[in-house]
Amino acid sequence: MKIQNFKFFTLLALLFYVTVYAQDVSKLQPLDAELSTVQYPFSVHFKRIVNQQQKLKMAYMDVLPAKPNGKTIVLLHGKNFNGYYFEETAIRLQQEGFRVIMPDQIGFGKSSKPLQFQYSFQQLAENTKSILDSLKIDRFALLGHSMGGMLATKMAVMYPENIDKLVLVNPIGLEDYRDFSPYQNIDKLYTSELKNTYDSYRDYQLKYYYDGKWKPEYDKWLNLLAGWTIHQDFPITVWNAALTTDMIYTQPVVQDFEKITSPTLLIIGTRDRTAIGKNNAPKEIQPLMGQYQNLGKQTHQKIKGSKLVELENVGHSPHIEVFGRFIQPLLDFIK
């Protein structure tokens, strides 16, 4: 997709939002594609990488503890987030002596948003590993939430000799979405993403993450996503969002669970009903998708020797919704 086309789409998109949606922009600050005005809670570093004949930059936070315990943990964010939302988790892990690495994947957060990119979990895994190699980190624990759980699964299969322990927190991809929902091409996904507003993002999170109970502390994570909708860079951010949705749909990891050899912990909020493509599935099929109270148990059986911690009446983001209930089993496992 050419840059001039994006400029045209930008003008159309902004006009569309102003005239059609009653979005409360007073709650938002416009955010550019790389969140240049957003102050992350820890110093941000950039790894220069070359992917697919493109020079890109990948942002990451490297949090060093005052009293190191000699262990490192890597936190992989979900599709609607970036490394920032691990702030509270990272602070606690730092206090426990862990070095904490939090990358923003290409297409997310402060990292590059390419106009053309063939997304794959293998490519993202290689990029993440390149950061760790540059920091001379050979052994590490790995935690993935949501889409980050799919990436963590792929990394566990690709680099078993490097991963001490694996933690999957409400990962998506516990089922093959192609079994439920018809394929949507990238142009259709892009058109759908362009319709998002502050209200649509909030409604989605309210339904799937927080059981209809909104707390003021959730605003920070919502605004990091919704701030893009009122900036001229919005078309390029949602173009990358469409590409990553296509990756999630077309590259399932359910076949990889049986290949995992690292000690694994599953932390599952059982109220979660997140499923890619659910709105496009037949109405009678939709209630069968994203049944995490069942998916957690099924995945636990597939990963040999794994441990399952179910958090009853918790949604898609346990580390935000119920931090106290989330952090203790995590620490018990990785310590």
VENCOR-V486843 format. One record per residue. N is the residue number from 0. OMEGA is omega in whole degrees, 0 to 359 (NA if undefined). Layout:
[[N | OMEGA] [N | OMEGA]]
//
This chain:
[[0 | 186] [1 | 182] [2 | 181] [3 | 176] [4 | 179] [5 | 177] [6 | 178] [7 | 179] [8 | 179] [9 | 181] [10 | 178] [11 | 183] [12 | 182] [13 | 177] [14 | 180] [15 | 182] [16 | 183] [17 | 187] [18 | 187] [19 | 188] [20 | 176] [21 | 183] [22 | 180] [23 | 183] [24 | 177] [25 | 179] [26 | 190] [27 | 166] [28 | 178] [29 | 182] [30 | 179] [31 | 189] [32 | 183] [33 | 174] [34 | 186] [35 | 180] [36 | 182] [37 | 178] [38 | 176] [39 | 185] [40 | 178] [41 | 180] [42 | 181] [43 | 176] [44 | 180] [45 | 174] [46 | 177] [47 | 181] [48 | 174] [49 | 178] [50 | 171] [51 | 177] [52 | 177] [53 | 174] [54 | 185] [55 | 175] [56 | 182] [57 | 182] [58 | 174] [59 | 173] [60 | 180] [61 | 187] [62 | 182] [63 | 180] [64 | 176] [65 | 179] [66 | 186] [67 | 173] [68 | 178] [69 | 183] [70 | 178] [71 | 174] [72 | 180] [73 | 183] [74 | 184] [75 | 187] [76 | 178] [77 | 187] [78 | 183] [79 | 187] [80 | 174] [81 | 185] [82 | 184] [83 | 188] [84 | 172] [85 | 187] [86 | 183] [87 | 178] [88 | 182] [89 | 179] [90 | 180] [91 | 179] [92 | 176] [93 | 178] [94 | 180] [95 | 175] [96 | 181] [97 | 164] [98 | 187] [99 | 178] [100 | 181] [101 | 179] [102 | 163] [103 | 180] [104 | 173] [105 | 182] [106 | 185] [107 | 172] [108 | 182] [109 | 180] [110 | 182] [111 | 175] [112 | 185] [113 | 176] [114 | 179] [115 | 180] [116 | 174] [117 | 183] [118 | 171] [119 | 177] [120 | 177] [121 | 179] [122 | 179] [123 | 178] [124 | 178] [125 | 180] [126 | 180] [127 | 179] [128 | 180] [129 | 176] [130 | 181] [131 | 178] [132 | 181] [133 | 177] [134 | 180] [135 | 176] [136 | 186] [137 | 181] [138 | 183] [139 | 167] [140 | 185] [141 | 178] [142 | 177] [143 | 177] [144 | 176] [145 | 177] [146 | 177] [147 | 175] [148 | 176] [149 | 178] [150 | 178] [151 | 177] [152 | 180] [153 | 179] [154 | 180] [155 | 178] [156 | 182] [157 | 187] [158 | 184] [159 | 182] [160 | 183] [161 | 189] [162 | 179] [163 | 182] [164 | 182] [165 | 178] [166 | 178] [167 | 183] [168 | 183] [169 | 179] [170 | 167] [171 | 180] [172 | 175] [173 | 175] [174 | 178] [175 | 186] [176 | 178] [177 | 178] [178 | 186] [179 | 192] [180 | 179] [181 | 180] [182 | 172] [183 | 182] [184 | 188] [185 | 178] [186 | 178] [187 | 178] [188 | 180] [189 | 178] [190 | 178] [191 | 180] [192 | 181] [193 | 181] [194 | 183] [195 | 178] [196 | 174] [197 | 184] [198 | 182] [199 | 177] [200 | 181] [201 | 180] [202 | 180] [203 | 181] [204 | 179] [205 | 183] [206 | 189] [207 | 185] [208 | 196] [209 | 173] [210 | 176] [211 | 182] [212 | 184] [213 | 176] [214 | 182] [215 | 182] [216 | 177] [217 | 184] [218 | 183] [219 | 183] [220 | 177] [221 | 185] [222 | 177] [223 | 178] [224 | 185] [225 | 178] [226 | 177] [227 | 187] [228 | 181] [229 | 176] [230 | 182] [231 | 177] [232 | 185] [233 | 180] [234 | 181] [235 | 179] [236 | 180] [237 | 172] [238 | 177] [239 | 177] [240 | 178] [241 | 179] [242 | 181] [243 | 173] [244 | 177] [245 | 177] [246 | 181] [247 | 183] [248 | 189] [249 | 184] [250 | 181] [251 | 179] [252 | 183] [253 | 179] [254 | 184] [255 | 186] [256 | 181] [257 | 180] [258 | 183] [259 | 179] [260 | 180] [261 | 172] [262 | 191] [263 | 174] [264 | 173] [265 | 173] [266 | 190] [267 | 167] [268 | 191] [269 | 179] [270 | 183] [271 | 176] [272 | 182] [273 | 177] [274 | 179] [275 | 177] [276 | 184] [277 | 183] [278 | 181] [279 | 179] [280 | 175] [281 | 185] [282 | 182] [283 | 181] [284 | 186] [285 | 180] [286 | 180] [287 | 185] [288 | 174] [289 | 180] [290 | 190] [291 | 177] [292 | 175] [293 | 184] [294 | 178] [295 | 180] [296 | 181] [297 | 180] [298 | 175] [299 | 179] [300 | 183] [301 | 183] [302 | 186] [303 | 176] [304 | 183] [305 | 177] [306 | 180] [307 | 172] [308 | 179] [309 | 178] [310 | 183] [311 | 178] [312 | 177] [313 | 184] [314 | 192] [315 | 186] [316 | 182] [317 | 183] [318 | 175] [319 | 185] [320 | 184] [321 | 187] [322 | 182] [323 | 180] [324 | 180] [325 | 192] [326 | 185] [327 | 176] [328 | 177] [329 | 181] [330 | 179] [331 | 184] [332 | 187] [333 | 178] [334 | NA]]
//
